[in-house]
Amino acid sequence: MFALMVKRRLGKSPQARGCLTDTNCPDVFELSDGRFAIIGMDMTEEFRDILPGDAGVGPKERVIVVPREVLVGARADIPAS
């Protein structure tokens, strides 16, 4: 049986970005199966009606928002393929 695991963090840790608590600390991870996991604010309801017409949010999906600095900081760690 395959166990999904966090392979590595992309970008700096929340503490290195100045987050000193366990809450409101967005993060980006690469998973062992190649997908990515993002910790951020669930803004699904706020964004559902303003998404482009060819975009949709499925029953098990959420629109997650992270501060720009988090994703820009992770850019160098995101694999090209």
C-alpha positions as a printed NumPy array, in Angstrom:
array([[  0.   ,   0.   ,   0.   ],
       [  1.299,   3.45 ,  -0.978],
       [  1.478,   5.989,   1.813],
       [  1.299,   9.609,   0.719],
       [  3.974,  11.713,   2.386],
       [  5.287,  15.264,   2.357],
       [  8.459,  15.127,   0.287],
       [  9.664,  18.655,   1.031],
       [  8.674,  22.237,   1.749],
       [  8.882,  24.708,  -1.115],
       [ 10.254,  28.066,  -0.062],
       [ 10.976,  29.254,   3.453],
       [  9.271,  27.907,   6.553],
       [  6.554,  30.063,   8.113],
       [  8.869,  30.787,  11.048],
       [ 11.593,  32.023,   8.667],
       [  8.965,  34.365,   7.162],
       [  8.112,  35.739,  10.623],
       [  5.104,  33.606,  11.586],
       [  5.36 ,  32.906,  15.285],
       [  2.106,  30.99 ,  15.864],
       [  0.443,  27.825,  14.584],
       [ -2.277,  29.789,  12.789],
       [ -2.356,  32.012,   9.713],
       [  0.942,  30.628,   8.434],
       [  0.564,  29.668,   4.742],
       [  2.889,  26.977,   3.394],
       [  3.597,  24.997,   0.198],
       [  4.684,  21.34 ,   0.051],
       [  5.64 ,  18.86 ,  -2.657],
       [  4.07 ,  15.457,  -2.035],
       [  5.613,  12.042,  -2.618],
       [  3.298,  11.42 ,  -5.59 ],
       [  4.337,  14.665,  -7.344],
       [  1.288,  16.738,  -6.408],
       [  1.456,  19.868,  -4.272],
       [ -0.314,  20.721,  -1.013],
       [ -0.954,  24.317,  -0.041],
       [ -1.941,  25.659,   3.352],
       [ -3.781,  28.918,   2.925],
       [ -7.047,  30.714,   3.472],
       [-10.159,  29.008,   2.095],
       [-11.766,  31.706,  -0.071],
       [-14.024,  29.407,  -2.09 ],
       [-17.301,  31.197,  -1.437],
       [-15.792,  34.648,  -1.992],
       [-14.28 ,  33.598,  -5.358],
       [-16.903,  31.205,  -6.74 ],
       [-18.863,  33.919,  -8.589],
       [-15.842,  35.87 ,  -9.866],
       [-13.881,  33.014, -11.451],
       [-13.574,  33.031, -15.25 ],
       [-16.429,  31.292, -17.053],
       [-14.264,  28.308, -18.003],
       [-13.193,  27.666, -14.38 ],
       [-15.143,  25.784, -11.761],
       [-14.789,  24.478,  -8.228],
       [-15.721,  20.828,  -7.806],
       [-17.432,  19.368,  -4.738],
       [-14.112,  18.334,  -3.135],
       [-12.144,  21.396,  -4.296],
       [-11.484,  24.726,  -2.606],
       [-10.039,  28.038,  -3.775],
       [ -7.022,  28.593,  -1.542],
       [ -5.37 ,  32.   ,  -1.291],
       [ -1.803,  32.502,  -0.097],
       [  0.155,  35.737,   0.197],
       [  2.23 ,  36.616,  -2.861],
       [  5.493,  36.302,  -0.893],
       [  4.747,  32.626,  -0.129],
       [  4.32 ,  31.535,  -3.746],
       [  7.077,  33.787,  -5.099],
       [  9.39 ,  32.409,  -2.396],
       [  8.54 ,  28.847,  -3.421],
       [  9.141,  29.484,  -7.136],
       [ 12.814,  28.494,  -7.098],
       [ 11.924,  25.145,  -5.496],
       [  9.135,  24.215,  -7.938],
       [ 10.407,  21.59 , -10.409],
       [ 10.355,  22.492, -14.108],
       [  8.709,  19.167, -14.985]])
